[in-house]
Amino acid sequence: MSRSHGRLSIAASGAPRDLMGPRRLARAWTASVATLLPDVFPGPLGASLTGRALQEGLWQLRLTDLRAHGLGRHRQVDDAPFGGGPGLVIRPDVADAALREAREGMQDAPVIYLSPRGEPITHALTKRLAAGPGAVLLCGRFEGVDERVLEAHGAVEVSLGDFVMTGGELAAMALIDASLRHIGGVLGNQRSVEEESFAQGLLEHPQYTRPADWKGRAVPEVLLSGDHGAVARWRRDTAERLTRERRPDLWRAHTGADGDEDQSPRQAKEQGDKPAL
Ligand SMILES: C[S@@+](CC[C@H](N)C(=O)[O-])C[C@H]1O[C@@H](n2cnc3c(N)ncnc32)[C@H](O)[C@@H]1O
């Protein structure tokens, strides 16, 4: 059973709901999420700019409940790992049935498994994802998902960072949110996405607003000068200094010392043998 969010009603249906909507919705960027916790969606994605864009049909959210594909009276989705060890693993037959449902009408979209083993989510990755038709996102739980179903669906593994969470849902939301910022009309001002951290391969300069003097702390004078050239130079210099100090890895990539600016060395190495976005 799948659900859709947005301008369409949330109701059980045999047919994928997005294909039943108006043409504009049928072509909208779609996140189709397979999860054991469909009720946590849309969560923060349903608020503010992304929530409004969802209501306006600029993107769609489809949810597939892994539990609905569970086996037997108890809808079992997991089993003990072969070879022993702690925890449980999501069964390949259950994940496969859920992914088949989640992929209906999404043949051209990548299948992404949220996983700490994956390629780290970066600005470049979210931009590439946003340029396509959407994504099918598989959220793991427990010890993860049987490897064979990931191979069978050509899943790309994507990580929120070098730490372990209890499930893939927060990572899926982060990936969807960051991708939506690249989709026209989602942000009030599209210049934001072009000027923010990472867009130019740099961290962003500090931001200030009124009052000009707050508790004896004045904003940098150049920002009050009205000299647009000087403001642009100050912002650029500050962004470069912050990036050098805080993220030497980004700075090396920015200055070309790492080769491909969009790829970490680890990503480049892994792309040889793994599906990539
Ligand atoms: C407890 S974790 C499994 C960790 C796995 N046994 C390992 O050591 O790599 C359960 C699920 O949370 C999700 N998850 C955990 N950390 C993540 C991260 N950093 N990025 C993306 N997804 C994550 C994945 O979907 C994973 O299947």
The ligand as an ORCA input file, in Angstrom:
! r2SCAN-3c Opt
* xyz 0 1
  C      21.680      0.863     12.815
  S      21.818      1.308     11.132
  C      22.678     -0.064     10.453
  C      24.143      0.148     10.478
  C      24.920     -0.980      9.809
  N      24.850     -2.197     10.569
  C      26.381     -0.554      9.669
  O      27.161     -0.776     10.575
  O      26.716      0.057      8.625
  C      20.174      1.092     10.554
  C      19.814      1.869      9.317
  O      19.938      3.256      9.577
  C      20.278      3.955      8.398
  N      21.464      4.772      8.682
  C      22.196      4.754      9.805
  N      23.178      5.631      9.758
  C      23.102      6.260      8.575
  C      23.860      7.288      7.939
  N      24.926      7.815      8.498
  N      23.463      7.687      6.719
  C      22.384      7.149      6.128
  N      21.621      6.175      6.676
  C      21.965      5.726      7.892
  C      20.516      2.907      7.310
  O      19.374      2.863      6.472
  C      20.675      1.630      8.102
  O      20.250      0.500      7.395
*
